[in-house]
Amino acid sequence: MSEFKRIPPEQAQALRKSGAVVVDIREQPTYAVAHITGAQHLDNVNIADFIRQADLDAPLIVACYHGNSSQSAAAYLISQGFSDVYSLDGGFELWRTTYPDEISPSKP
């Protein structure tokens, strides 16, 4: 079994531009206000559907507030069969300061 990797925003951005899926595990109201452009919200309600429909071999970047909770989520996703999982170091907060133009609100 593989392990997740921790990556800084710059590496995450390169992966994202090459097609990696980004998931945001922060609370829904916080995600709705602002998130990494193109990121999908992932929580206990929709995770089973996400796993069922996902390409388990595609690169997957997990983001949270500061990069701590995403490590646990990344480890869980590895345990569910994902093979190429990354935890975003510094989380959404570091991403927001590094790539302020790559932030979007949720669509109503």
Helices and strands as residue ranges (DSSP letters): E 5-7, H 9-17, E 21-24, H 28-33, E 35-36, E 40-41, H 47-53, E 60-63, H 69-79, E 85-88, H 91-98, G 100-102, E 103-104
